[in-house]
Amino acid sequence: MPTLPETSPKNVMANPAERGHTQAVRQRFPRTTPSSGAPGACRLPAMHAKARLFLLGTGLGLLPALLAGECAIEGKVQFPPAPTPAGPGGAACRYPGMAPGKVGAPAVPVAVVYLEGAAGTTPSRTPAVARLEQRQFQFVPVVLPVMKGTQVEFPNHDDEYHNVLSYSKTKEFDLGRYLKSEKPPTVLFDKPGVVEVNCEIHQHMRAFILVLDTPYFTTTGTNGSFRLEDLPAGRYTLKAWLGPKLNWSQPVELTEGATRQAQFPP
C-alpha cells in the first residue's frame, strides 16, 4: 500500500515557484498588528464609531458629511430649595376614609431643557403616544415634555375614579370620571405652550405638559444633570423650564463635533 508523504514544513510548498509567489504576496500586503504602527486596523478602534462603519463600508470620500451635526450640550440645572413637606398623613388627610399610605410621595422636581430656534428635520423624541399616568394618586411624570402634534394618553392605575382636566389656554379639556378598567382617554396637543393638568376629584394632584415646537429637548435627572445630543451646528437659545413661574435661557453657539457645557442659572 503506498504511503502518503509527511505533512511537514519541508513538504509544504515544495515547489520553488510557489514559495516565490507567496513571498511576493507577503511583501506587497504586509500583515499589520496593533503594535506595528502601520495604518489600518490598529487605528480604527480609536476613531469615531460612525467613521469606522463608513471606512469599512465605502471609503473616505464622505466622512465630513457623516460627522456633520454631531453637536451636544451637557450641564446641570440648579433647583431652588424644595418646599416644606406636608404634615402627618400628607394629601390623604384631605380625603375622608383614605389611608395615609395609599397616596404616593410627591415627585422629585425635574426640569426640561430644550433648544429653541432649531427646527431641523430630526424625528420627534416623543413616542407616537406619550403617557401621563395616574398612580398612587399622583401624576407620573409630574412634568411631561412633548412635541407639538403629540397624542397623550391618561391611564388610571388606581382603584378609584379620577377625572383629568385642564383649564389652560394652550389646551382645555375635561376627560370625565373613569376607572382603571376602562380604556384610557387621549388628547391631541397641537399648540405650543404650558398645560397644567389636574384631577377634579383629588385636588392635590397636579402635573404639567410642556408642548414644544422643537425636537431637541430632554428631561433632567433628579440631580439636575442633562445632555442633549445629535444637535445641528449653529446659534440658538438654550432654555431650562422648571415651572410656570421659573425658567432660564442663554444663547449658545454649537460647532460640529463639539460638546458644549451649560449651567443653569446662567
Contacts in CASP RR format, 6 or more apart in sequence:
PFRMAT RR
TARGET T0000
AUTHOR 0000-0000-0000
METHOD contacts of the structure
MODEL  1
MPTLPETSPKNVMANPAERGHTQAVRQRFPRTTPSSGAPGACRLPAMHAK
ARLFLLGTGLGLLPALLAGECAIEGKVQFPPAPTPAGPGGAACRYPGMAP
GKVGAPAVPVAVVYLEGAAGTTPSRTPAVARLEQRQFQFVPVVLPVMKGT
QVEFPNHDDEYHNVLSYSKTKEFDLGRYLKSEKPPTVLFDKPGVVEVNCE
IHQHMRAFILVLDTPYFTTTGTNGSFRLEDLPAGRYTLKAWLGPKLNWSQ
PVELTEGATRQAQFPP
5 11 0 8 1.000
13 19 0 8 1.000
13 22 0 8 1.000
30 38 0 8 1.000
32 38 0 8 1.000
32 39 0 8 1.000
32 40 0 8 1.000
32 41 0 8 1.000
32 42 0 8 1.000
33 42 0 8 1.000
34 41 0 8 1.000
34 42 0 8 1.000
35 42 0 8 1.000
36 42 0 8 1.000
44 52 0 8 1.000
44 55 0 8 1.000
45 52 0 8 1.000
47 55 0 8 1.000
48 67 0 8 1.000
48 70 0 8 1.000
50 66 0 8 1.000
50 67 0 8 1.000
50 70 0 8 1.000
51 63 0 8 1.000
51 66 0 8 1.000
51 67 0 8 1.000
54 62 0 8 1.000
54 63 0 8 1.000
54 66 0 8 1.000
55 63 0 8 1.000
67 256 0 8 1.000
67 257 0 8 1.000
68 233 0 8 1.000
68 256 0 8 1.000
69 230 0 8 1.000
69 231 0 8 1.000
69 232 0 8 1.000
69 233 0 8 1.000
69 256 0 8 1.000
69 257 0 8 1.000
70 230 0 8 1.000
70 256 0 8 1.000
70 257 0 8 1.000
71 230 0 8 1.000
71 231 0 8 1.000
71 232 0 8 1.000
71 233 0 8 1.000
71 254 0 8 1.000
71 255 0 8 1.000
71 256 0 8 1.000
71 257 0 8 1.000
71 258 0 8 1.000
71 259 0 8 1.000
71 260 0 8 1.000
72 227 0 8 1.000
72 228 0 8 1.000
72 229 0 8 1.000
72 230 0 8 1.000
72 231 0 8 1.000
72 258 0 8 1.000
72 259 0 8 1.000
72 260 0 8 1.000
73 113 0 8 1.000
73 115 0 8 1.000
73 227 0 8 1.000
73 228 0 8 1.000
73 231 0 8 1.000
73 238 0 8 1.000
73 252 0 8 1.000
73 254 0 8 1.000
73 259 0 8 1.000
73 260 0 8 1.000
73 261 0 8 1.000
73 262 0 8 1.000
74 225 0 8 1.000
74 226 0 8 1.000
74 227 0 8 1.000
74 228 0 8 1.000
74 259 0 8 1.000
74 260 0 8 1.000
74 261 0 8 1.000
74 262 0 8 1.000
75 225 0 8 1.000
75 226 0 8 1.000
75 227 0 8 1.000
75 261 0 8 1.000
75 262 0 8 1.000
75 263 0 8 1.000
76 220 0 8 1.000
76 223 0 8 1.000
76 224 0 8 1.000
76 225 0 8 1.000
76 226 0 8 1.000
76 263 0 8 1.000
76 264 0 8 1.000
77 111 0 8 1.000
77 113 0 8 1.000
77 220 0 8 1.000
77 224 0 8 1.000
77 226 0 8 1.000
77 240 0 8 1.000
77 242 0 8 1.000
77 263 0 8 1.000
77 264 0 8 1.000
78 224 0 8 1.000
78 263 0 8 1.000
78 264 0 8 1.000
78 265 0 8 1.000
79 109 0 8 1.000
79 111 0 8 1.000
79 224 0 8 1.000
79 242 0 8 1.000
80 242 0 8 1.000
80 246 0 8 1.000
82 109 0 8 1.000
85 106 0 8 1.000
86 93 0 8 1.000
87 93 0 8 1.000
88 100 0 8 1.000
89 100 0 8 1.000
89 101 0 8 1.000
90 100 0 8 1.000
90 103 0 8 1.000
91 103 0 8 1.000
91 137 0 8 1.000
91 202 0 8 1.000
91 204 0 8 1.000
92 98 0 8 1.000
92 99 0 8 1.000
92 100 0 8 1.000
92 101 0 8 1.000
92 102 0 8 1.000
92 103 0 8 1.000
93 100 0 8 1.000
94 202 0 8 1.000
94 203 0 8 1.000
94 204 0 8 1.000
95 202 0 8 1.000
102 136 0 8 1.000
102 137 0 8 1.000
103 136 0 8 1.000
103 137 0 8 1.000
103 138 0 8 1.000
103 204 0 8 1.000
104 136 0 8 1.000
104 137 0 8 1.000
104 138 0 8 1.000
105 138 0 8 1.000
106 138 0 8 1.000
106 142 0 8 1.000
107 138 0 8 1.000
107 139 0 8 1.000
107 140 0 8 1.000
107 141 0 8 1.000
107 142 0 8 1.000
108 222 0 8 1.000
109 142 0 8 1.000
109 222 0 8 1.000
109 242 0 8 1.000
110 141 0 8 1.000
110 142 0 8 1.000
110 143 0 8 1.000
110 219 0 8 1.000
110 220 0 8 1.000
110 221 0 8 1.000
110 222 0 8 1.000
110 224 0 8 1.000
111 143 0 8 1.000
111 219 0 8 1.000
111 220 0 8 1.000
111 224 0 8 1.000
111 226 0 8 1.000
111 240 0 8 1.000
111 241 0 8 1.000
111 242 0 8 1.000
111 264 0 8 1.000
112 143 0 8 1.000
112 145 0 8 1.000
112 210 0 8 1.000
112 217 0 8 1.000
112 218 0 8 1.000
112 219 0 8 1.000
112 220 0 8 1.000
112 240 0 8 1.000
112 241 0 8 1.000
113 217 0 8 1.000
113 218 0 8 1.000
113 219 0 8 1.000
113 220 0 8 1.000
113 226 0 8 1.000
113 228 0 8 1.000
113 238 0 8 1.000
113 239 0 8 1.000
113 240 0 8 1.000
113 241 0 8 1.000
113 264 0 8 1.000
114 145 0 8 1.000
114 212 0 8 1.000
114 214 0 8 1.000
114 216 0 8 1.000
114 217 0 8 1.000
114 218 0 8 1.000
114 228 0 8 1.000
114 238 0 8 1.000
114 239 0 8 1.000
114 241 0 8 1.000
115 214 0 8 1.000
115 216 0 8 1.000
115 217 0 8 1.000
115 228 0 8 1.000
115 231 0 8 1.000
115 236 0 8 1.000
115 237 0 8 1.000
115 238 0 8 1.000
115 239 0 8 1.000
115 252 0 8 1.000
116 214 0 8 1.000
116 236 0 8 1.000
116 237 0 8 1.000
116 238 0 8 1.000
116 239 0 8 1.000
116 249 0 8 1.000
117 214 0 8 1.000
117 236 0 8 1.000
117 237 0 8 1.000
118 214 0 8 1.000
118 216 0 8 1.000
118 231 0 8 1.000
118 232 0 8 1.000
118 234 0 8 1.000
118 236 0 8 1.000
119 214 0 8 1.000
120 215 0 8 1.000
120 232 0 8 1.000
122 215 0 8 1.000
122 216 0 8 1.000
122 230 0 8 1.000
123 215 0 8 1.000
124 147 0 8 1.000
124 150 0 8 1.000
124 215 0 8 1.000
125 147 0 8 1.000
125 215 0 8 1.000
125 216 0 8 1.000
125 217 0 8 1.000
125 218 0 8 1.000
126 145 0 8 1.000
126 146 0 8 1.000
126 147 0 8 1.000
126 150 0 8 1.000
128 151 0 8 1.000
129 150 0 8 1.000
129 151 0 8 1.000
129 152 0 8 1.000
129 153 0 8 1.000
129 186 0 8 1.000
130 144 0 8 1.000
130 146 0 8 1.000
130 150 0 8 1.000
130 151 0 8 1.000
130 152 0 8 1.000
130 153 0 8 1.000
131 152 0 8 1.000
131 153 0 8 1.000
131 154 0 8 1.000
131 155 0 8 1.000
132 139 0 8 1.000
132 140 0 8 1.000
132 141 0 8 1.000
132 144 0 8 1.000
132 152 0 8 1.000
132 153 0 8 1.000
132 154 0 8 1.000
132 164 0 8 1.000
132 197 0 8 1.000
132 207 0 8 1.000
132 209 0 8 1.000
133 139 0 8 1.000
133 140 0 8 1.000
133 154 0 8 1.000
133 155 0 8 1.000
133 157 0 8 1.000
134 140 0 8 1.000
134 154 0 8 1.000
134 155 0 8 1.000
134 156 0 8 1.000
134 157 0 8 1.000
134 158 0 8 1.000
134 162 0 8 1.000
134 164 0 8 1.000
134 199 0 8 1.000
134 205 0 8 1.000
135 157 0 8 1.000
135 158 0 8 1.000
136 157 0 8 1.000
136 158 0 8 1.000
137 158 0 8 1.000
137 202 0 8 1.000
137 204 0 8 1.000
137 205 0 8 1.000
138 205 0 8 1.000
139 197 0 8 1.000
139 199 0 8 1.000
139 205 0 8 1.000
139 206 0 8 1.000
139 207 0 8 1.000
141 207 0 8 1.000
141 219 0 8 1.000
142 206 0 8 1.000
142 207 0 8 1.000
142 208 0 8 1.000
143 207 0 8 1.000
143 208 0 8 1.000
143 210 0 8 1.000
143 219 0 8 1.000
143 241 0 8 1.000
143 243 0 8 1.000
144 152 0 8 1.000
144 207 0 8 1.000
144 208 0 8 1.000
144 209 0 8 1.000
144 210 0 8 1.000
145 209 0 8 1.000
145 210 0 8 1.000
145 212 0 8 1.000
145 217 0 8 1.000
145 218 0 8 1.000
145 219 0 8 1.000
146 152 0 8 1.000
146 189 0 8 1.000
146 209 0 8 1.000
146 210 0 8 1.000
146 211 0 8 1.000
146 212 0 8 1.000
147 211 0 8 1.000
147 212 0 8 1.000
147 213 0 8 1.000
147 214 0 8 1.000
147 215 0 8 1.000
147 217 0 8 1.000
148 189 0 8 1.000
148 190 0 8 1.000
148 191 0 8 1.000
148 192 0 8 1.000
148 211 0 8 1.000
148 212 0 8 1.000
148 213 0 8 1.000
149 188 0 8 1.000
149 189 0 8 1.000
149 190 0 8 1.000
149 211 0 8 1.000
150 188 0 8 1.000
150 189 0 8 1.000
150 211 0 8 1.000
151 186 0 8 1.000
151 187 0 8 1.000
151 188 0 8 1.000
151 189 0 8 1.000
152 186 0 8 1.000
152 187 0 8 1.000
152 188 0 8 1.000
152 189 0 8 1.000
152 209 0 8 1.000
153 184 0 8 1.000
153 185 0 8 1.000
153 186 0 8 1.000
154 164 0 8 1.000
154 175 0 8 1.000
154 184 0 8 1.000
154 185 0 8 1.000
154 186 0 8 1.000
154 187 0 8 1.000
155 180 0 8 1.000
155 184 0 8 1.000
156 162 0 8 1.000
156 178 0 8 1.000
156 179 0 8 1.000
156 180 0 8 1.000
156 182 0 8 1.000
156 184 0 8 1.000
157 180 0 8 1.000
158 180 0 8 1.000
159 180 0 8 1.000
160 179 0 8 1.000
160 201 0 8 1.000
161 177 0 8 1.000
161 178 0 8 1.000
161 179 0 8 1.000
161 201 0 8 1.000
162 177 0 8 1.000
162 178 0 8 1.000
162 199 0 8 1.000
162 201 0 8 1.000
162 202 0 8 1.000
162 205 0 8 1.000
163 174 0 8 1.000
163 175 0 8 1.000
163 176 0 8 1.000
163 177 0 8 1.000
163 178 0 8 1.000
163 199 0 8 1.000
163 200 0 8 1.000
163 201 0 8 1.000
164 175 0 8 1.000
164 176 0 8 1.000
164 185 0 8 1.000
164 197 0 8 1.000
164 198 0 8 1.000
164 199 0 8 1.000
164 200 0 8 1.000
165 173 0 8 1.000
165 174 0 8 1.000
165 175 0 8 1.000
165 176 0 8 1.000
165 197 0 8 1.000
165 198 0 8 1.000
165 199 0 8 1.000
165 200 0 8 1.000
166 172 0 8 1.000
166 173 0 8 1.000
166 174 0 8 1.000
166 195 0 8 1.000
166 196 0 8 1.000
166 197 0 8 1.000
166 198 0 8 1.000
167 196 0 8 1.000
168 194 0 8 1.000
168 195 0 8 1.000
168 196 0 8 1.000
170 189 0 8 1.000
170 191 0 8 1.000
170 192 0 8 1.000
170 193 0 8 1.000
170 194 0 8 1.000
170 195 0 8 1.000
170 211 0 8 1.000
171 187 0 8 1.000
171 189 0 8 1.000
171 191 0 8 1.000
171 195 0 8 1.000
171 209 0 8 1.000
171 211 0 8 1.000
173 187 0 8 1.000
174 200 0 8 1.000
175 185 0 8 1.000
175 187 0 8 1.000
176 200 0 8 1.000
177 200 0 8 1.000
177 201 0 8 1.000
178 184 0 8 1.000
178 185 0 8 1.000
189 195 0 8 1.000
189 209 0 8 1.000
189 211 0 8 1.000
191 211 0 8 1.000
192 211 0 8 1.000
192 212 0 8 1.000
192 213 0 8 1.000
193 210 0 8 1.000
193 211 0 8 1.000
193 212 0 8 1.000
194 208 0 8 1.000
194 209 0 8 1.000
194 210 0 8 1.000
194 211 0 8 1.000
194 243 0 8 1.000
194 244 0 8 1.000
195 208 0 8 1.000
195 209 0 8 1.000
195 210 0 8 1.000
195 211 0 8 1.000
196 206 0 8 1.000
196 207 0 8 1.000
196 208 0 8 1.000
196 244 0 8 1.000
197 206 0 8 1.000
197 207 0 8 1.000
197 208 0 8 1.000
197 209 0 8 1.000
198 205 0 8 1.000
198 206 0 8 1.000
199 205 0 8 1.000
208 243 0 8 1.000
208 244 0 8 1.000
210 241 0 8 1.000
216 228 0 8 1.000
216 231 0 8 1.000
217 228 0 8 1.000
218 226 0 8 1.000
218 227 0 8 1.000
218 228 0 8 1.000
219 226 0 8 1.000
220 226 0 8 1.000
231 254 0 8 1.000
232 254 0 8 1.000
233 254 0 8 1.000
233 255 0 8 1.000
233 256 0 8 1.000
234 253 0 8 1.000
234 254 0 8 1.000
234 255 0 8 1.000
235 251 0 8 1.000
235 252 0 8 1.000
235 253 0 8 1.000
235 254 0 8 1.000
236 251 0 8 1.000
236 252 0 8 1.000
236 254 0 8 1.000
237 249 0 8 1.000
237 250 0 8 1.000
237 251 0 8 1.000
237 252 0 8 1.000
238 249 0 8 1.000
238 250 0 8 1.000
238 251 0 8 1.000
238 252 0 8 1.000
238 262 0 8 1.000
239 247 0 8 1.000
239 248 0 8 1.000
239 249 0 8 1.000
240 247 0 8 1.000
240 248 0 8 1.000
240 249 0 8 1.000
240 264 0 8 1.000
241 247 0 8 1.000
242 248 0 8 1.000
248 264 0 8 1.000
248 265 0 8 1.000
248 266 0 8 1.000
249 266 0 8 1.000
250 262 0 8 1.000
250 264 0 8 1.000
250 266 0 8 1.000
252 260 0 8 1.000
252 262 0 8 1.000
253 260 0 8 1.000
254 260 0 8 1.000
END
